[in-house]
């Protein structure tokens, strides 16, 4: 049986950086954030936007650039995304929204 002193913590692979997954997306322009809306079967939106509006159990809300880390369940609503090329609307029945560092991810049909 190994003694407690003999057990060494596992070394993390130096090639794996915590932020490496986030770096795959380009850095958003000033005043913008990266928004990705998708389901297991389809991608609905994957581009920069200046805001996204949705509805959760407490009511309607907006996400803007520089928003704090945020996680919420979405109610049936119409997502309104103010993209670079104009307003995009996506009708949803439910979803999960995760916001972190000017990146908004919406998982649908979960």
DSSP file (Angstrom, degrees, kcal/mol; ACC not computed):
  #  RESIDUE AA STRUCTURE BP1 BP2  ACC     N-H-->O    O-->H-N    N-H-->O    O-->H-N    TCO  KAPPA ALPHA  PHI   PSI    X-CA   Y-CA   Z-CA
    1    1 A X              0   0    0      0, 0.0     2,-0.2     0, 0.0     0, 0.0   0.000 360.0 360.0 360.0 134.0    0.0    0.0    0.0
    2    2 A X        -     0   0    0      1,-0.1     2,-0.2     2,-0.1     5,-0.0  -0.481 360.0-126.5 -75.8 140.9    1.4    3.4   -0.9
    3    3 A X    >>  -     0   0    0     -2,-0.2     3,-1.1     1,-0.1     4,-0.8  -0.505  23.4-113.0 -81.0 155.3    2.1    5.9    1.8
    4    4 A X  G >4 S+     0   0    0      1,-0.3     3,-0.7     2,-0.2    -1,-0.1   0.855 118.3  55.8 -56.7 -36.2    0.5    9.3    1.6
    5    5 A X  G 34 S+     0   0    0      1,-0.2    -1,-0.3     3,-0.0    -3,-0.0   0.774 102.4  57.1 -68.9 -25.1    4.0   10.8    1.1
    6    6 A X  G <4 S+     0   0    0     -3,-1.1     2,-0.7     2,-0.1    -1,-0.2   0.667  85.8  90.9 -80.6 -16.6    4.7    8.6   -1.9
    7    7 A X    <<  -     0   0    0     -4,-0.8     2,-0.4    -3,-0.7     0, 0.0  -0.713  62.3-165.4 -86.0 118.0    1.6    9.8   -3.8
    8    8 A X        -     0   0    0     -2,-0.7     3,-0.1     1,-0.0    -2,-0.1  -0.802  26.6-105.6-102.6 143.0    2.6   12.7   -6.0
    9    9 A X        -     0   0    0     -2,-0.4     2,-0.1     1,-0.1    -1,-0.0  -0.378  44.5-101.8 -64.0 145.4    0.0   15.0   -7.6
   10   10 A X        -     0   0    0      1,-0.1     2,-0.3    -2,-0.0    -1,-0.1  -0.436  33.5-122.6 -69.2 139.5   -0.3   14.4  -11.3
   11   11 A X        -     0   0    0     -2,-0.1     2,-0.2    -3,-0.1    -1,-0.1  -0.638  23.0-124.2 -80.3 136.8    1.4   16.9  -13.6
   12   12 A X        -     0   0    0     -2,-0.3     2,-0.3     1,-0.1    -1,-0.0  -0.591  34.7 -98.5 -77.7 145.1   -0.8   18.7  -16.0
   13   13 A X    >   -     0   0    0     -2,-0.2     3,-1.6     1,-0.2    -1,-0.1  -0.495  28.2-144.7 -63.5 122.0    0.2   18.4  -19.6
   14   14 A X  T 3  S+     0   0    0     -2,-0.3    -1,-0.2     1,-0.3    -2,-0.0   0.701  96.2  62.8 -65.9 -18.5    2.2   21.6  -20.4
   15   15 A X  T 3  S+     0   0    0      1,-0.1     2,-0.7     2,-0.0    -1,-0.3   0.654  88.0  81.1 -80.1 -14.4    0.8   21.6  -23.9
   16   16 A X    <   -     0   0    0     -3,-1.6     2,-0.4     3,-0.0    -1,-0.1  -0.830  63.9-170.1 -98.2 115.4   -2.8   22.0  -22.7
   17   17 A X    >   -     0   0    0     -2,-0.7     3,-1.8     1,-0.1     4,-0.4  -0.852  27.6-129.6-103.9 138.8   -3.7   25.6  -21.8
   18   18 A X  T 3  S+     0   0    0     -2,-0.4     3,-0.4     1,-0.3     4,-0.2   0.841 109.9  42.9 -55.0 -35.8   -6.9   26.3  -20.0
   19   19 A X  T 3> S+     0   0    0      1,-0.2     4,-1.7     2,-0.1     3,-0.4   0.402  82.6 101.2 -93.5   3.4   -7.8   29.0  -22.5
   20   20 A X  T <4 S+     0   0    0     -3,-1.8     4,-0.4     1,-0.2    -1,-0.2   0.845  80.6  53.4 -60.4 -33.6   -6.8   27.1  -25.6
   21   21 A X  T >4 S+     0   0    0     -3,-0.4     3,-0.9    -4,-0.4     4,-0.3   0.896 109.1  48.9 -66.4 -39.4  -10.4   26.2  -26.4
   22   22 A X  G >4 S+     0   0    0     -3,-0.4     3,-1.2     1,-0.2    -1,-0.2   0.796 100.3  66.3 -69.7 -28.1  -11.4   29.8  -26.2
   23   23 A X  G 3< S+     0   0    0     -4,-1.7    -1,-0.2     1,-0.3    -2,-0.2   0.620  81.6  77.5 -72.5 -11.3   -8.5   30.9  -28.5
   24   24 A X  G <  S+     0   0    0     -3,-0.9     2,-0.3    -4,-0.4    -1,-0.3   0.811  87.1  67.9 -67.2 -29.0  -10.0   29.0  -31.5
   25   25 A X  S <  S-     0   0    0     -3,-1.2     3,-0.1    -4,-0.3     9,-0.0  -0.728  97.5-109.8 -88.9 140.6  -12.5   31.8  -31.9
   26   26 A X        -     0   0    0     -2,-0.3     2,-0.2     1,-0.1    -1,-0.1  -0.293  40.6 -93.3 -64.3 154.4  -11.1   35.1  -33.1
   27   27 A X        -     0   0    0     -4,-0.1    -1,-0.1     1,-0.1     6,-0.1  -0.516  48.3-114.3 -66.9 131.1  -11.0   38.0  -30.6
   28   28 A X        -     0   0    0     -2,-0.2     3,-0.1    74,-0.1    -1,-0.1  -0.297  32.4-100.5 -67.6 154.0  -14.2   40.1  -31.0
   29   29 A X    >   -     0   0    0      1,-0.2     3,-1.9     4,-0.1    -1,-0.1  -0.194  56.8 -71.0 -63.9 164.0  -14.0   43.6  -32.3
   30   30 A X  T 3  S+     0   0    0      1,-0.3    -1,-0.2    35,-0.0     3,-0.1  -0.359 124.3  16.2 -58.8 133.1  -14.2   46.5  -29.8
   31   31 A X  T 3  S+     0   0    0      1,-0.3    -1,-0.3    -3,-0.1     2,-0.3   0.581 113.5  95.9  77.8  10.6  -17.7   46.8  -28.4
   32   32 A X    <   -     0   0    0     -3,-1.9     2,-0.3    32,-0.1    -1,-0.3  -0.788  54.5-157.8-125.4 168.6  -18.6   43.4  -29.7
   33   33 A X  E     -A   49   0A   0     16,-2.2    16,-2.5    -2,-0.3     2,-0.5  -0.954  28.8-106.3-141.2 160.1  -18.8   39.8  -28.3
   34   34 A X  E     -Ab  48 103A   0     68,-2.7    70,-3.1    -2,-0.3     2,-0.5  -0.796  36.0-168.2 -92.0 126.1  -18.7   36.4  -29.9
   35   35 A X  E     -Ab  47 104A   0     12,-2.9    12,-1.9    -2,-0.5     2,-0.4  -0.957   8.2-178.2-119.5 130.0  -22.1   34.7  -29.9
   36   36 A X  E     -Ab  46 105A   0     68,-2.7    70,-2.8    -2,-0.5     2,-0.5  -0.990   1.5-178.7-129.2 123.7  -22.7   31.0  -30.7
   37   37 A X  E     +Ab  45 106A   0      8,-3.0     7,-2.7    -2,-0.4     8,-1.9  -0.983  23.6 142.2-122.4 119.3  -26.1   29.5  -30.8
   38   38 A X  E     -Ab  43 107A   0     68,-2.4    70,-2.6    -2,-0.5     5,-0.2  -0.983  34.4-151.1-154.1 163.9  -26.3   25.8  -31.6
   39   39 A X        -     0   0    0      3,-3.1     3,-0.3    -2,-0.3    70,-0.1  -0.714  48.9 -90.3-123.1 176.1  -28.0   22.4  -30.9
   40   40 A X  S    S+     0   0    0     68,-0.5     3,-0.1    -2,-0.2    69,-0.1   0.749 127.3  34.2 -61.2 -19.7  -26.6   18.9  -31.2
   41   41 A X  S    S+     0   0    0      1,-0.2     2,-0.3     0, 0.0    -1,-0.2   0.583 122.0  25.1-112.0 -13.0  -27.8   18.9  -34.9
   42   42 A X        -     0   0    0     -3,-0.3    -3,-3.1     0, 0.0     2,-0.5  -0.999  58.0-134.0-156.5 146.7  -27.4   22.4  -36.2
   43   43 A X  E     +A   38   0A   0     -2,-0.3    -5,-0.2    -5,-0.2     3,-0.1  -0.927  21.7 177.9-101.6 125.7  -25.6   25.7  -35.8
   44   44 A X  E     +     0   0A   0     -7,-2.7     2,-0.3    -2,-0.5    -6,-0.2   0.783  66.6   2.4 -97.5 -33.8  -27.9   28.7  -35.8
   45   45 A X  E     +A   37   0A   0     -8,-1.9    -8,-3.0     2,-0.0    -1,-0.3  -0.963  51.8 165.2-157.9 136.2  -25.5   31.5  -35.3
   46   46 A X  E     +A   36   0A   0     -2,-0.3     2,-0.3   -10,-0.2   -10,-0.2  -0.587  46.7  85.3-154.8  84.7  -21.8   31.9  -34.9
   47   47 A X  E    S-A   35   0A   0    -12,-1.9   -12,-2.9    -2,-0.1     2,-0.2  -0.927  77.1 -62.3-164.8-178.6  -20.5   35.5  -35.2
   48   48 A X  E     +A   34   0A   0     -2,-0.3    36,-1.0   -14,-0.2     2,-0.3  -0.512  48.7 175.2 -80.9 150.8  -19.9   38.8  -33.5
   49   49 A X  E     -AC  33  83A   0    -16,-2.5   -16,-2.2    34,-0.2    34,-0.3  -0.985  36.2-140.7-151.3 157.0  -22.8   40.7  -31.9
   50   50 A X  E    S-     0   0A   0     32,-3.1    15,-0.6    -2,-0.3     2,-0.3   0.642  86.4  -6.1 -93.5 -17.2  -23.3   43.9  -29.9
   51   51 A X  E     -DC  64  82A   0     31,-0.7    31,-2.2    13,-0.2     2,-0.3  -0.978  52.8-152.5-166.1 161.4  -26.1   42.3  -27.7
   52   52 A X  E     -DC  63  81A   0     11,-1.7    11,-2.6    -2,-0.3     2,-0.4  -0.988  12.7-159.9-140.5 135.4  -28.3   39.3  -27.3
   53   53 A X  E     +DC  62  80A   0     27,-2.4    27,-2.0    -2,-0.3     2,-0.3  -0.921  22.5 148.8-117.2 141.4  -31.8   39.4  -25.7
   54   54 A X  E     -D   61   0A   0      7,-2.3     7,-2.5    -2,-0.4     2,-0.4  -0.871  37.1-112.0-153.9-176.4  -33.6   36.4  -24.2
   55   55 A X  E     +D   60   0A   0     20,-0.3    20,-2.6    -2,-0.3     5,-0.2  -0.996  27.8 173.0-132.0 133.9  -36.0   35.3  -21.5
   56   56 A X  E >   -D   59   0A   0      3,-2.2     3,-1.5    -2,-0.4    18,-0.2  -0.593  56.5 -73.0-121.6-168.8  -35.5   33.2  -18.4
   57   57 A X  T 3  S+     0   0    0     16,-0.5     3,-0.1     1,-0.3    17,-0.1   0.787 131.7  48.8 -59.1 -29.8  -37.7   32.3  -15.4
   58   58 A X  T 3  S-     0   0    0      1,-0.3    -1,-0.3     0, 0.0     2,-0.3   0.567 121.2 -95.4 -89.5  -8.6  -37.4   35.8  -14.0
   59   59 A X  E <   -D   56   0A   0     -3,-1.5    -3,-2.2     2,-0.0    -1,-0.3  -0.795  63.9 -17.2 129.8-170.7  -38.2   37.6  -17.3
   60   60 A X  E     +D   55   0A   0     -2,-0.3     2,-0.3    -5,-0.2    -5,-0.2  -0.354  59.3 171.6 -71.4 150.0  -36.5   39.2  -20.2
   61   61 A X  E     -D   54   0A   0     -7,-2.5    -7,-2.3    -2,-0.1     2,-0.3  -0.975  22.2-136.9-152.8 163.7  -32.9   40.2  -20.1
   62   62 A X  E     -D   53   0A   0     -2,-0.3     2,-0.5    -9,-0.2    -9,-0.2  -0.929   6.1-150.7-123.9 148.0  -30.0   41.5  -22.3
   63   63 A X  E     +D   52   0A   0    -11,-2.6   -11,-1.7    -2,-0.3     2,-0.3  -0.988  20.3 179.7-117.7 128.8  -26.4   40.5  -22.5
   64   64 A X  E >   -D   51   0A   0     -2,-0.5     3,-1.2   -13,-0.2   -13,-0.2  -0.783  41.3 -71.7-120.4 164.8  -23.9   43.2  -23.6
   65   65 A X  T 3  S+     0   0    0    -15,-0.6    -1,-0.1    -2,-0.3   -32,-0.1  -0.226 119.0  28.6 -54.7 148.6  -20.1   43.1  -24.0
   66   66 A X  T 3  S+     0   0    0      1,-0.2    -1,-0.2   -34,-0.1    35,-0.1   0.598  85.0 159.5  73.0  14.9  -18.1   42.9  -20.8
   67   67 A X    <   -     0   0    0     -3,-1.2    35,-0.4     1,-0.1    34,-0.3  -0.361  44.7-105.4 -65.2 146.6  -21.0   41.1  -19.0
   68   68 A X        -     0   0    0      1,-0.2    -1,-0.1    32,-0.1    31,-0.1  -0.230  52.4 -71.9 -65.6 161.7  -20.0   39.2  -15.9
   69   69 A X        +     0   0    0     29,-0.1     2,-0.3    31,-0.0    31,-0.2  -0.325  67.9 175.3 -54.8 135.9  -19.8   35.4  -16.0
   70   70 A X  E     -E   99   0A   0     29,-1.9    29,-3.2    -3,-0.1     2,-0.4  -0.998  23.6-174.8-154.8 139.5  -23.4   34.2  -16.2
   71   71 A X  E     +E   98   0A   0     -2,-0.3     2,-0.3    27,-0.2    27,-0.2  -0.994  19.5 156.7-139.0 131.2  -25.3   30.9  -16.6
   72   72 A X  E     -E   97   0A   0     25,-2.1    25,-2.8    -2,-0.4     2,-0.4  -0.996  40.8-117.4-152.6 154.0  -29.1   30.5  -17.0
   73   73 A X  E     -E   96   0A   0     -2,-0.3   -16,-0.5    23,-0.2     2,-0.4  -0.786  36.9-136.4 -86.6 135.8  -31.8   28.3  -18.3
   74   74 A X  E     -E   95   0A   0     21,-3.3    21,-1.1    -2,-0.4   -18,-0.3  -0.761   9.4-144.3 -98.3 141.0  -33.8   29.9  -21.1
   75   75 A X        -     0   0    0    -20,-2.6   -20,-0.3    -2,-0.4     2,-0.2  -0.413  47.5 -66.8 -88.9 171.6  -37.5   29.8  -21.4
   76   76 A X  S    S+     0   0    0     17,-0.2     2,-0.3    -2,-0.1    17,-0.2  -0.453  86.4 118.8 -60.0 125.3  -39.4   29.6  -24.6
   77   77 A X  E     - F   0  92A   0     15,-1.3    15,-3.2    -2,-0.2     2,-0.6  -0.937  67.6 -85.7-167.8-175.6  -38.7   32.8  -26.4
   78   78 A X  E     - F   0  91A   0     -2,-0.3     2,-0.3    13,-0.2    13,-0.3  -0.965  37.3-139.9-112.4 114.6  -37.3   34.5  -29.4
   79   79 A X  E     - F   0  90A   0     11,-3.0    11,-2.2    -2,-0.6     2,-0.6  -0.573  15.3-157.9 -69.5 132.8  -33.5   35.2  -29.1
   80   80 A X  E     -CF  53  89A   0    -27,-2.0   -27,-2.4    -2,-0.3     2,-0.5  -0.961   9.4-172.7-117.3 115.2  -32.7   38.6  -30.6
   81   81 A X  E     -CF  52  88A   0      7,-3.2     7,-2.9    -2,-0.6     2,-1.3  -0.932  17.8-150.1-112.0 121.4  -29.1   39.0  -31.6
   82   82 A X  E     -CF  51  87A   0    -31,-2.2   -32,-3.1    -2,-0.5   -31,-0.7  -0.729  33.4-179.7 -89.8  90.4  -27.9   42.4  -32.8
   83   83 A X  E >   -CF  49  86A   0      3,-1.8     3,-1.3    -2,-1.3   -34,-0.2  -0.268  43.9-101.1 -87.3 172.3  -25.2   41.2  -35.2
   84   84 A X  T 3  S+     0   0    0    -36,-1.0     3,-0.1     1,-0.3   -35,-0.1   0.852 123.7  45.6 -60.7 -34.8  -22.8   43.1  -37.3
   85   85 A X  T 3  S-     0   0    0      1,-0.3    -1,-0.3     0, 0.0     2,-0.2   0.249 127.7 -76.1 -96.3  12.5  -25.0   42.5  -40.4
   86   86 A X  E <  S-F   83   0A   0     -3,-1.3    -3,-1.8     2,-0.0    -1,-0.3  -0.693  73.1 -28.9 123.1-177.1  -28.3   43.4  -38.7
   87   87 A X  E     -F   82   0A   0     -2,-0.2     2,-0.4    -5,-0.2    -5,-0.2  -0.565  50.0-164.1 -81.3 134.8  -30.8   41.8  -36.3
   88   88 A X  E     -F   81   0A   0     -7,-2.9    -7,-3.2    -2,-0.3     2,-0.4  -0.972   2.3-162.9-118.9 131.2  -31.1   38.0  -36.2
   89   89 A X  E     -F   80   0A   0     -2,-0.4     2,-0.4    -9,-0.2    -9,-0.2  -0.958   7.4-177.7-118.8 133.3  -34.1   36.3  -34.5
   90   90 A X  E     -F   79   0A   0    -11,-2.2   -11,-3.0    -2,-0.4     2,-0.4  -0.971  18.7-143.5-132.0 116.3  -34.1   32.7  -33.5
   91   91 A X  E     -F   78   0A   0     -2,-0.4     2,-0.3   -13,-0.3   -13,-0.2  -0.657  27.2-178.0 -80.1 128.0  -37.3   31.2  -31.9
   92   92 A X  E     -F   77   0A   0    -15,-3.2   -15,-1.3    -2,-0.4     3,-0.1  -0.890  32.6-157.4-127.3 156.7  -36.4   28.6  -29.2
   93   93 A X  S    S-     0   0    0      1,-0.5     2,-0.3    -2,-0.3   -17,-0.2   0.719  80.0 -25.4-100.1 -29.4  -38.4   26.3  -26.9
   94   94 A X        +     0   0    0    -19,-0.1    15,-1.0   -18,-0.1    -1,-0.5  -0.956  68.4 150.0-171.2 165.6  -35.7   26.0  -24.2
   95   95 A X  E     -EG  74 108A   0    -21,-1.1   -21,-3.3    -2,-0.3     2,-0.4  -0.986  37.7-103.1 178.4 179.9  -31.9   26.2  -23.8
   96   96 A X  E     -EG  73 107A   0     11,-2.2    11,-2.8    -2,-0.3     2,-0.4  -0.995  26.0-157.2-127.7 133.9  -28.9   27.1  -21.6
   97   97 A X  E     -EG  72 106A   0    -25,-2.8   -25,-2.1    -2,-0.4     2,-0.4  -0.948   8.0-174.5-115.3 133.2  -26.9   30.3  -21.9
   98   98 A X  E     -EG  71 105A   0      7,-2.9     7,-3.0    -2,-0.4     2,-0.4  -0.994   3.0-169.4-127.3 127.1  -23.4   30.6  -20.7
   99   99 A X  E     +EG  70 104A   0    -29,-3.2   -29,-1.9    -2,-0.4     2,-0.3  -0.963  17.3 152.0-119.7 129.9  -21.5   33.9  -20.7
  100  100 A X  E >   - G   0 103A   0      3,-2.5     3,-0.6    -2,-0.4   -32,-0.1  -0.885  65.6 -17.5-158.1 125.2  -17.8   34.3  -20.1
  101  101 A X  T 3  S-     0   0    0    -34,-0.3     3,-0.1    -2,-0.3   -33,-0.1   0.896 126.6 -43.3  49.5  60.0  -15.2   36.8  -21.3
  102  102 A X  T 3  S+     0   0    0    -35,-0.4   -68,-2.7     1,-0.2     2,-0.4   0.790 116.4 113.7  57.2  30.9  -17.2   38.4  -24.2
  103  103 A X  E <   -bG  34 100A   0     -3,-0.6    -3,-2.5   -70,-0.2     2,-0.5  -0.991  45.9-169.6-131.6 124.5  -18.3   35.0  -25.3
  104  104 A X  E     -bG  35  99A   0    -70,-3.1   -68,-2.7    -2,-0.4     2,-0.5  -0.963   3.7-172.9-115.6 124.0  -21.9   33.9  -25.2
  105  105 A X  E     -bG  36  98A   0     -7,-3.0    -7,-2.9    -2,-0.5     2,-0.5  -0.974   3.4-169.6-118.7 128.2  -22.8   30.3  -25.8
  106  106 A X  E     -bG  37  97A   0    -70,-2.8   -68,-2.4    -2,-0.5     2,-0.6  -0.970   5.0-161.9-118.9 118.0  -26.4   29.1  -26.2
  107  107 A X  E     -bG  38  96A   0    -11,-2.8   -11,-2.2    -2,-0.5     3,-0.3  -0.877  13.9-164.2 -98.1 123.5  -27.1   25.4  -26.2
  108  108 A X  E     + G   0  95A   0    -70,-2.6   -68,-0.5    -2,-0.6   -13,-0.2  -0.693  60.6  24.1-106.1 160.5  -30.5   24.5  -27.6
  109  109 A X              0   0    0    -15,-1.0    -1,-0.2    -2,-0.2   -69,-0.2   0.872 360.0 360.0  57.5  43.8  -32.6   21.3  -27.4
  110  110 A X              0   0    0     -3,-0.3    -1,-0.1   -16,-0.1   -15,-0.1   0.387 360.0 360.0-111.4 360.0  -30.9   20.1  -24.2
